[in-house]
Amino acid sequence: MIFPWVWRVLPGPAWVRLVILLLVITAVVGVLFQWVFPWFSVTFDIQETNVEAAP
């Protein structure tokens, strides 16, 4: 599993590890919303589709 490995690699006591982990997760989510998702939507031109109910 990757998460136990990440927890062991992080330096410091448990509370410092938790703060570092939360900062890393926040940074990853921020990068995804700022650059990756907009690039993906423009590059792959996903059209919004609706499913109509059968009569």
C-alpha positions as CSV (number, residue, x, y, z in Angstrom):
1,M,0.0,0.0,0.0
2,I,1.3,3.5,-0.8
3,F,-0.3,5.3,2.2
4,P,1.6,3.4,4.9
5,W,4.8,4.0,2.9
6,V,4.1,7.8,2.7
7,W,3.4,7.9,6.4
8,R,6.7,6.2,7.2
9,V,8.7,8.4,4.9
10,L,7.4,11.7,6.3
11,P,9.6,13.2,9.0
12,G,8.7,14.2,12.5
13,P,6.1,13.2,15.1
14,A,2.6,12.2,14.1
15,W,1.1,15.7,14.3
16,V,3.8,17.1,12.0
17,R,3.2,14.2,9.6
18,L,-0.5,15.0,9.6
19,V,0.1,18.7,8.9
20,I,2.5,17.9,6.0
21,L,0.1,15.3,4.6
22,L,-2.8,17.8,4.7
23,L,-0.7,20.5,3.0
24,V,0.4,18.0,0.2
25,I,-3.2,16.9,-0.3
26,T,-4.4,20.6,-0.5
27,A,-1.6,21.4,-3.0
28,V,-2.5,18.4,-5.2
29,V,-6.2,19.3,-5.2
30,G,-5.4,22.9,-6.0
31,V,-3.2,22.0,-8.9
32,L,-5.9,19.7,-10.2
33,F,-8.6,22.4,-10.1
34,Q,-6.3,25.2,-11.3
35,W,-4.6,23.6,-14.3
36,V,-5.4,19.9,-14.9
37,F,-9.2,19.9,-15.1
38,P,-9.4,23.0,-17.3
39,W,-6.8,21.6,-19.6
40,F,-8.6,18.3,-19.8
41,S,-12.0,19.9,-20.6
42,V,-10.6,22.0,-23.4
43,T,-8.4,19.3,-24.8
44,F,-11.0,16.6,-25.0
45,D,-14.0,18.8,-25.6
46,I,-16.5,16.9,-23.5
47,Q,-20.1,17.8,-24.4
48,E,-22.7,17.9,-21.8
49,T,-25.3,15.2,-22.6
50,N,-28.8,14.5,-21.2
51,V,-30.7,11.3,-21.1
52,E,-34.3,11.8,-22.0
53,A,-37.0,9.7,-20.4
54,A,-38.8,7.2,-22.6
55,P,-42.4,8.2,-23.4
